[in-house]
């Protein structure tokens, strides 16, 4: 199984820290978040990577040269301004019958073999991984009289699911790719869903995205004294 990592964007939400390096090379702890992400896959036996690069391409190429020699890593220039869906489609002639796709800024102990097997067990061309929505606010339990029973500090809202960014696609998906299909979440996934070709794998373990520099700092704090929770044994799924 090849793993396509979308690491070519400009990372505007992490500005100004992305003026010097692309977002996937922002450090979590003392290493780029991209290194942590690739280790999730490698720890579970998936060591063939295609890095869909663009913005500050030479820095991604330099990073790739320092990765373990046993890994199969290819860096492909998919364009500096290309969006996520366009990057995947530009790699179509390099990919096998099915393959992983992931963003370069989400870390989780997703059970990748279970994700692959779930994908191969349904008839669709694509699978996305869902996680419960993490609330940025605390919530309250309030009864009908208005009495507050308890506070919940930033709970995970289990009745609201979001896309965690760990995907599996079949090559058949390219035959159904919408035009222009540049944005994975706005164009491609909804179009596949409309055709009943998109399925969801539920991950219940650790997951966190790195949208901002503040997120990078907070993720770094989680691996100060050892491997981060994203390298824990693969998490529960449903």
C-alpha positions in Angstrom: 0.0 0.0 0.0 1.3 3.4 -1.0 0.6 6.4 1.2 0.1 9.7 -0.5 0.8 12.6 1.8 -0.6 16.0 0.8 2.2 18.4 1.8 2.3 21.0 -0.9 0.1 23.8 0.5 1.2 27.1 1.9 -0.3 26.7 5.4 -1.8 30.1 5.6 -3.5 29.4 9.0 0.0 28.9 10.5 1.3 32.2 9.1 3.8 33.8 9.8 5.6 30.6 10.8 5.2 29.2 7.3 7.1 32.0 5.6 10.3 30.1 6.2 9.2 26.4 6.0 6.1 24.7 4.7 3.5 23.7 7.3 4.4 19.9 7.2 7.9 20.8 8.3 6.8 22.9 11.3 8.2 21.2 14.4 6.2 19.1 16.9 8.6 18.6 19.7 12.0 18.7 18.0 10.9 17.2 14.7 8.7 18.1 11.8 5.1 17.0 12.1 5.5 15.2 8.8 8.1 12.9 10.4 5.6 12.0 13.2 2.9 11.3 10.6 5.1 9.0 8.5 6.1 7.1 11.6 2.4 6.3 12.3 2.3 4.5 9.0 5.8 3.0 9.2 5.1 1.6 12.7 2.2 -0.3 11.3 4.2 -1.7 8.3 3.4 0.8 5.6 6.6 2.4 4.4 6.0 3.3 0.8 5.3 7.1 0.6 4.5 9.6 -2.2 5.0 13.2 -0.9 2.7 15.4 -3.0 4.8 18.6 -2.6 4.7 22.1 -4.0 5.3 25.1 -1.7 9.0 25.3 -0.8 9.6 22.0 -2.6 13.4 21.9 -2.1 12.9 21.9 1.7 10.6 18.8 1.4 13.1 17.1 -0.8 15.9 17.8 1.7 13.7 16.4 4.5 13.0 13.2 2.5 16.8 12.6 2.0 17.2 12.2 5.7 14.4 9.6 6.1 15.3 5.9 6.9 16.9 4.2 3.8 14.5 1.2 4.2 11.5 3.4 3.4 10.4 3.9 -0.2 9.9 7.7 -0.5 9.2 9.7 -3.7 8.7 13.5 -3.7 6.6 14.7 -6.5 6.1 18.4 -7.5 2.3 18.7 -7.8 2.4 22.5 -8.1 2.7 25.3 -5.6 -0.9 26.5 -5.8 -2.7 23.2 -6.6 -5.4 22.2 -4.2 -5.8 18.8 -2.4 -7.9 17.1 -5.0 -5.8 18.3 -7.8 -2.7 17.0 -6.1 -4.1 13.5 -5.8 -5.3 13.4 -9.4 -1.8 14.5 -10.7 -0.4 11.3 -9.1 -2.9 9.0 -10.8 -0.3 7.3 -13.1 2.0 6.5 -10.1 -0.5 4.8 -7.9 -1.6 1.1 -7.4 -5.1 -0.3 -7.3 -5.8 1.1 -3.9 -3.8 3.5 -1.8 -3.8 5.6 1.4 -4.2 9.4 1.2 -3.7 11.7 4.2 -3.1 15.3 5.0 0.2 16.3 6.5 -1.1 17.9 9.6 -3.3 15.3 11.4 -1.9 12.8 13.9 -3.8 9.8 15.3 -3.3 6.2 16.3 -5.6 5.1 13.5 -5.7 1.3 12.9 -4.5 1.4 9.3 -4.8 -2.3 8.5 -8.4 -2.2 9.8 -9.0 0.9 7.7 -7.6 -0.8 4.6 -9.7 -4.0 5.3 -12.9 -2.0 5.9 -12.3 -0.3 2.5 -11.7 -3.5 0.7 -14.9 -5.0 2.3 -17.3 -2.5 0.8 -18.2 -1.7 -2.8 -17.3 2.0 -2.9 -14.2 3.7 -4.4 -13.3 5.7 -1.3 -13.2 5.6 2.5 -12.6 8.4 4.9 -11.9 8.2 8.6 -14.2 10.0 11.0 -13.6 11.1 14.6 -16.0 12.7 17.1 -16.0 16.5 16.9 -13.6 17.9 19.6 -15.3 20.9 21.2 -13.2 24.0 21.7 -15.5 25.0 24.5 -16.6 23.4 27.8 -20.2 22.3 27.9 -22.9 22.1 30.6 -25.4 19.5 31.6 -28.6 21.4 32.5 -31.9 19.9 33.5 -35.4 21.3 32.6 -35.5 23.5 35.7 -32.3 25.2 34.7 -30.2 23.5 37.3 -26.5 22.9 36.2 -25.5 19.3 37.1 -21.9 19.3 35.8 -19.4 20.9 33.5 -17.6 19.0 30.7 -14.2 20.6 29.8 -13.8 20.5 26.0 -15.6 17.2 25.4 -15.6 15.1 22.3 -19.1 15.4 20.8 -19.8 11.8 19.8 -23.0 12.6 17.9 -21.1 14.9 15.5 -18.5 13.3 13.3 -15.8 15.1 11.3 -13.3 14.0 8.7 -10.0 13.0 10.2 -8.1 13.0 6.9 -7.0 9.3 6.8 -8.3 8.0 3.5 -8.2 5.0 1.2 -9.0 5.3 -2.5 -9.3 2.9 -5.4 -8.0 3.8 -8.8 -11.6 3.6 -10.0 -12.2 6.9 -8.1 -10.3 8.7 -10.9 -13.0 7.6 -13.4 -15.6 9.4 -11.1 -13.5 12.4 -10.3 -15.6 15.6 -10.8 -14.4 18.4 -13.0 -12.5 20.4 -11.9 -12.2 18.3 -8.7 -9.5 20.5 -7.3 -10.7 20.5 -3.7 -10.9 17.1 -2.0 -13.5 18.1 0.7 -15.5 20.5 -1.3 -15.6 18.8 -4.7 -14.4 15.2 -4.7 -15.8 13.7 -1.6 -19.3 15.2 -2.0 -19.4 14.0 -5.6 -18.4 10.4 -4.6 -20.9 10.6 -1.7 -23.7 11.5 -4.2 -22.8 8.4 -6.2 -23.0 6.2 -3.0 -19.3 5.5 -3.5 -18.0 7.0 -0.2 -17.9 5.1 3.1 -16.8 6.1 6.6 -14.5 4.3 9.0 -15.0 5.4 12.6 -11.8 6.0 14.7 -12.4 6.2 18.4 -8.8 6.6 19.6 -6.4 9.6 19.7 -6.6 12.2 16.9 -5.6 15.8 16.7 -5.1 18.2 13.8 -2.3 20.8 13.6 -4.1 23.8 12.1 -2.1 26.5 13.7 1.3 27.1 15.3 -0.5 26.9 18.7 -1.6 23.4 17.9 2.0 22.5 17.0 3.1 23.7 20.4 0.4 21.7 22.2 1.2 18.6 20.2 4.8 19.0 21.1 3.9 19.0 24.8 2.4 15.6 24.3 5.7 14.1 23.2 8.1 15.8 25.6 8.7 12.7 27.7 8.4 10.0 25.0 6.5 9.0 21.9 3.3 10.9 21.3 -0.1 9.3 21.8 -0.4 9.0 18.0 2.2 6.2 18.2 0.3 4.3 20.9 -1.1 0.9 19.8 -3.8 1.4 17.1 -7.0 2.9 18.7 -10.5 1.5 18.9 -12.7 1.8 15.9 -16.3 1.0 15.0 
